[in-house]
Amino acid sequence: MENILWWHWIVLGIILVLMELVVPSLTIFWFGLGALVTGLLLAILPEISLKWQVLVFSVSSIGFTFFWFRLFVPRKKIKALRVDEQAAIGQTGIAATRAMVPGEMGRVVFSVPVLDDESWMYLADEPIETGNRVRVTAILSPERKGRAQDRILKVEKVR
């Protein structure tokens, strides 16, 4: 087993990267890159033992995967969340509870989920009766950090 050559790692890396096309999990890809890195290192330094090759493969594969999910995926989620918030503005729903005083909270329901939920708490600057149609004008985030469901919608009555 000590006869693993540099091109073996390169072929393994290419196979793993191509497998990502069949199994789109975006984790096999990073192990393929780890194999490619190991193959390139072995081509430059051919005297590296198998133990070190496996260590380089493991560390680089796990490192690539970690950095992908740690650095890039959260940014993508934040961008998608901002897009979803912009799409929520203008959506109309029905007031499930009334809010007669400005600043009083009520609950609004939507026929199509808004921000992945069909029911949200709302605030309005005008009295809203149960059954009134309302339109989302803004998404209010609470002062403290919390779940997406902790957000409150600002609405206005549809006339």
C-alpha positions as CSV (number, residue, x, y, z in Angstrom):
1,M,0.0,0.0,0.0
2,E,3.1,2.2,0.2
3,N,3.1,2.4,-3.6
4,I,0.5,5.2,-3.9
5,L,1.7,7.6,-6.5
6,W,0.8,11.3,-6.9
7,W,-1.4,10.6,-9.9
8,H,-3.5,8.2,-7.8
9,W,-4.5,11.1,-5.6
10,I,-5.2,13.3,-8.6
11,V,-7.5,10.6,-10.2
12,L,-9.2,10.1,-6.8
13,G,-9.7,13.9,-6.5
14,I,-11.1,14.2,-10.0
15,I,-13.5,11.3,-9.4
16,L,-14.7,12.9,-6.1
17,V,-15.2,16.3,-7.7
18,L,-17.2,14.6,-10.6
19,M,-19.3,12.7,-8.1
20,E,-20.5,16.0,-6.8
21,L,-22.4,16.3,-10.0
22,V,-24.3,13.1,-9.2
23,V,-24.7,13.7,-5.5
24,P,-25.1,17.5,-5.0
25,S,-24.2,17.7,-1.3
26,L,-21.2,20.1,-1.7
27,T,-19.2,18.0,0.7
28,I,-17.8,15.4,-1.7
29,F,-16.3,18.3,-3.7
30,W,-14.1,19.4,-0.8
31,F,-12.8,15.9,-0.2
32,G,-11.9,15.9,-3.9
33,L,-10.0,19.1,-3.5
34,G,-8.2,17.5,-0.5
35,A,-7.2,14.6,-2.7
36,L,-6.0,17.0,-5.4
37,V,-3.9,19.0,-2.8
38,T,-2.4,15.7,-1.6
39,G,-1.6,14.6,-5.2
40,L,0.1,17.9,-5.9
41,L,2.1,17.8,-2.7
42,L,3.2,14.3,-3.4
43,A,4.3,15.3,-7.0
44,I,6.4,18.0,-5.5
45,L,7.7,15.9,-2.5
46,P,7.7,12.3,-3.7
47,E,9.2,10.9,-0.4
48,I,6.2,11.7,1.8
49,S,5.1,8.5,3.6
50,L,1.5,7.2,3.3
51,K,0.7,8.3,6.9
52,W,1.6,11.9,6.0
53,Q,-0.4,11.6,2.8
54,V,-3.5,10.5,4.6
55,L,-3.0,13.2,7.2
56,V,-2.7,15.9,4.5
57,F,-5.8,14.5,2.7
58,S,-7.8,14.4,6.0
59,V,-6.7,17.9,7.2
60,S,-7.2,19.6,3.9
61,S,-10.6,18.0,3.2
62,I,-11.9,18.8,6.6
63,G,-10.4,22.3,6.4
64,F,-12.0,23.0,3.1
65,T,-15.4,21.7,4.3
66,F,-15.2,23.6,7.6
67,F,-14.3,26.9,5.9
68,W,-17.1,26.4,3.3
69,F,-19.8,25.9,5.9
70,R,-18.4,28.3,8.4
71,L,-17.6,31.3,6.2
72,F,-19.5,31.1,3.0
73,V,-22.8,29.4,3.8
74,P,-23.9,31.9,6.5
75,R,-23.3,34.8,4.2
76,K,-25.5,33.1,1.6
77,K,-28.3,32.6,4.2
78,I,-28.1,36.3,5.2
79,K,-28.4,37.4,1.6
80,A,-31.4,35.0,1.0
81,L,-33.0,36.3,4.2
82,R,-32.7,39.9,3.0
83,V,-34.2,38.9,-0.4
84,D,-37.1,37.1,1.4
85,E,-37.7,40.2,3.6
86,Q,-38.0,42.4,0.5
87,A,-40.4,40.0,-1.1
88,A,-42.5,40.0,2.0
89,I,-43.2,43.8,1.8
90,G,-46.4,44.3,-0.1
91,Q,-47.9,40.9,0.7
92,T,-51.5,41.0,1.9
93,G,-53.1,39.0,4.6
94,I,-56.1,38.9,7.0
95,A,-56.0,40.2,10.6
96,A,-56.8,37.2,12.8
97,T,-56.9,39.4,15.9
98,R,-57.7,43.1,16.3
99,A,-55.3,45.9,17.4
100,M,-57.4,49.0,18.1
101,V,-54.6,51.2,19.6
102,P,-51.5,52.1,17.7
103,G,-48.6,50.1,19.1
104,E,-50.9,47.2,20.1
105,M,-49.9,43.9,18.6
106,G,-52.2,41.6,16.7
107,R,-51.8,38.5,14.6
108,V,-52.1,38.4,10.8
109,V,-52.5,35.2,8.7
110,F,-51.5,34.8,5.0
111,S,-52.9,32.4,2.4
112,V,-49.3,31.8,1.2
113,P,-46.4,31.6,3.7
114,V,-44.5,34.9,4.2
115,L,-40.9,34.4,5.4
116,D,-41.7,30.7,5.7
117,D,-44.6,31.1,8.1
118,E,-48.3,31.7,7.5
119,S,-49.0,33.6,10.8
120,W,-47.1,36.6,12.2
121,M,-47.5,39.2,14.9
122,Y,-48.1,42.7,13.5
123,L,-48.1,46.3,14.6
124,A,-50.1,49.1,12.8
125,D,-50.4,52.9,13.1
126,E,-54.2,52.7,12.7
127,P,-56.9,50.5,14.3
128,I,-57.2,47.1,12.7
129,E,-60.3,44.9,13.2
130,T,-60.4,41.2,13.0
131,G,-61.0,40.2,9.4
132,N,-59.5,43.4,7.9
133,R,-57.2,42.9,4.9
134,V,-53.7,44.3,5.7
135,R,-50.6,44.9,3.6
136,V,-47.0,44.4,4.9
137,T,-45.1,47.7,4.8
138,A,-42.0,46.7,6.8
139,I,-40.3,44.0,8.8
140,L,-39.4,45.1,12.4
141,S,-36.6,43.2,14.1
142,P,-36.7,43.0,17.9
143,E,-33.9,44.8,19.8
144,R,-32.5,41.5,21.0
145,K,-31.2,38.9,18.6
146,G,-33.5,36.0,18.2
147,R,-35.2,33.6,15.8
148,A,-36.8,34.7,12.6
149,Q,-40.2,34.1,14.2
150,D,-39.4,36.9,16.8
151,R,-39.7,39.5,14.0
152,I,-42.9,41.6,13.8
153,L,-44.5,42.8,10.7
154,K,-45.6,46.5,10.3
155,V,-48.9,46.6,8.4
156,E,-51.5,49.0,7.0
157,K,-55.1,48.5,6.3
158,V,-55.9,47.7,2.6
159,R,-58.7,50.1,1.5
